[in-house]
Amino acid sequence: MAETTRRIHLGLFLHGAGHHVAGWRYPGAEYGGENLPHLLRLVASAERAKFDMVFLADGLTTDADTHPSMVSRLEPLSALSAFAMSTSRIGLAATASTTYGEPFHTARVFATLDHLSQGRAAWNAVTTSYARSAANFGTAHPPHSERYAIAEEFIDVVKGLWDSWDDGAFPKDQASGVYADSSKLHVLDHKGKYFSVKGPLNSSRTPQGHPIIIQSGSSDPGQALAARTGEVVFTAQQTLESAQEFYRSLKGRLAAFGRRPESLAIMPGFLPVIGGTEQEARDKLATLDAWTDRSKAVPVLSDRLGHDISGYDLDGPLPDLPVSQQLQSRAKLLTEVARRDNLTLGQLAQLVATGRGHHVMCGAPEQIADRMEAWFRGYGADGFNVMPPYFPGGLDDFVTGVVPILQKRGLYRTDYDGPTLRDHFGFPRPPNQHRVAASRRESARA
Ligand SMILES: Cc1cc2nc3c(=O)[nH]c(=O)nc-3n(C[C@H](O)[C@H](O)[C@H](O)COP(=O)(O)O)c2cc1C
């Protein structure tokens, strides 16, 4: 991603019932996190528009008041395996938890997705913020800092397992009878604070070497993890200034790990509400907001703040709350917006119902493209996780209205450069870490 070839990256943040809490009620909307034909049509549309990837978020709990896109949904890796069969270029990013998971299993399922998709897999490694998840795993929810310590070790183990075999370790030579070459096998034998994993992984090295690793926590330990291991970073930013501050902070941490700024792509969420004119777009958002059931918005806000606010007056201000052990960066962002714009608790709940704290923009396609260009050229973003408020219309408006403008301006690809997700991002295929370490040992001996 040299400066001359720097281009906007686009991810489709695929929420089956739309991102706005009331998106599914929009006239003509199709919805359902388990509605496969609907999801496949959306992925096909994003691939025709040359999106880098489609992204499925995930959680480990639900109840009837949960956001319609999260209340029932397909398990992401299973869903992406289906998407892999009907697409050929678009990247496939799935969320999987480092707090409620096992590195061996995680390494294996993502390696499988990379094989199935011929090099298009990405893993959004999340620490699972919500404490109630613990009840489904017969365990206690670790505090914020420990969740990140676990994540650091978890990701190292997964990467070590992905390198269990060298490239070319399976000659499958009928004449000699050698199927697997034992000299190209590396047994991880990991014994750490949180995990004990012997290995090797029963998967050959995948088309991308390693599936791409996405990090989506923006707190201090979240950024530290991203700086060491992340290749793509999702974040929520309200303004260009805060996006630039985050961008500078995170990219500034890379050198300490011997990394260059372009080895990591920062993609804030972006919820475009598109109309023929700005007024038309504003009317659309007003319609969606009017359908929002406040009783459903309050738990969504409580989750983001990390505190139950159901007992507070919705016409009053946001109370002072202690630092959350759940989502630190999002709670901080929402508190700043509420104070800055003097919002009542009810207004803050509406903001969260619309875009959960991500940047919302109403406008005609040209205005949306202008805003994206300003964030991109101003180094607030390397790309965007596009969050249509409803489907399929919200995505159609974006791909037919905004994408051609970005292409005309030379800011966005008109075709894919290669078959893998690493090709889309311009990230090199990583060498096998065990082979690199062995070569170093050999040269030190020589
Ligand atoms: C675009 C985006 C997508 C996310 N997707 C998920 C997800 O699918 N599952 C999840 O548990 N957390 C998800 N998160 C939340 C983060 O993983 C993280 O828990 C949260 O941002 C709080 O981290 P922090 O305390 O480091 O700020 C997402 C965050 C962003 C910005």
The ligand as a Tripos MOL2 file, in Angstrom:
@<TRIPOS>MOLECULE
LIG
   31    33     1     0     0
SMALL
NO_CHARGES

@<TRIPOS>ATOM
      1 C1        -16.7750   -2.6550   13.9370 C.3       1 LIG1
      2 C2        -16.6960   -3.3910   15.2220 C.ar      1 LIG1
      3 C3        -17.1570   -4.6930   15.2660 C.ar      1 LIG1
      4 C4        -17.1350   -5.4200   16.4460 C.ar      1 LIG1
      5 N1        -17.6050   -6.6860   16.4480 N.ar      1 LIG1
      6 C5        -17.6580   -7.3760   17.5980 C.ar      1 LIG1
      7 C6        -18.2160   -8.6660   17.6250 C.ar      1 LIG1
      8 O1        -18.6650   -9.1800   16.6140 O.2       1 LIG1
      9 N2        -18.2560   -9.3270   18.8080 N.ar      1 LIG1
     10 C7        -17.7730   -8.7820   19.9640 C.ar      1 LIG1
     11 O2        -17.8130   -9.4310   20.9980 O.2       1 LIG1
     12 N3        -17.2200   -7.5380   19.9590 N.ar      1 LIG1
     13 C8        -17.1770   -6.8440   18.8030 C.ar      1 LIG1
     14 N4        -16.6600   -5.5830   18.7890 N.ar      1 LIG1
     15 C9        -16.2350   -5.0150   20.0650 C.3       1 LIG1
     16 C10       -14.7600   -5.1100   20.2840 C.3       1 LIG1
     17 O3        -14.2660   -6.3870   20.0950 O.3       1 LIG1
     18 C11       -14.4210   -4.6860   21.6960 C.3       1 LIG1
     19 O4        -14.9390   -5.5900   22.6250 O.3       1 LIG1
     20 C12       -14.9750   -3.3590   22.0380 C.3       1 LIG1
     21 O5        -14.6770   -2.4320   21.0210 O.3       1 LIG1
     22 C13       -14.4360   -2.9050   23.3720 C.3       1 LIG1
     23 O6        -13.0630   -3.0100   23.3660 O.3       1 LIG1
     24 P1        -12.2020   -1.9780   24.1660 P.3       1 LIG1
     25 O7        -12.6080   -2.1040   25.5900 O.co2     1 LIG1
     26 O8        -10.7860   -2.3760   23.8850 O.co2     1 LIG1
     27 O9        -12.5070   -0.6530   23.6270 O.co2     1 LIG1
     28 C14       -16.6300   -4.8340   17.6190 C.ar      1 LIG1
     29 C15       -16.1450   -3.5220   17.5800 C.ar      1 LIG1
     30 C16       -16.1760   -2.8050   16.3920 C.ar      1 LIG1
     31 C17       -15.6430   -1.4120   16.3730 C.3       1 LIG1
@<TRIPOS>BOND
     1     1     2 1
     2     2     3 ar
     3     2    30 ar
     4     3     4 ar
     5     4     5 ar
     6     4    28 ar
     7     5     6 ar
     8     6     7 ar
     9     6    13 1
    10     7     8 2
    11     7     9 ar
    12     9    10 ar
    13    10    11 2
    14    10    12 ar
    15    12    13 ar
    16    13    14 ar
    17    14    15 1
    18    14    28 ar
    19    15    16 1
    20    16    17 1
    21    16    18 1
    22    18    19 1
    23    18    20 1
    24    20    21 1
    25    20    22 1
    26    22    23 1
    27    23    24 1
    28    24    25 2
    29    24    26 1
    30    24    27 1
    31    28    29 ar
    32    29    30 ar
    33    30    31 1
@<TRIPOS>SUBSTRUCTURE
     1 LIG1         1 GROUP 0 **** ****
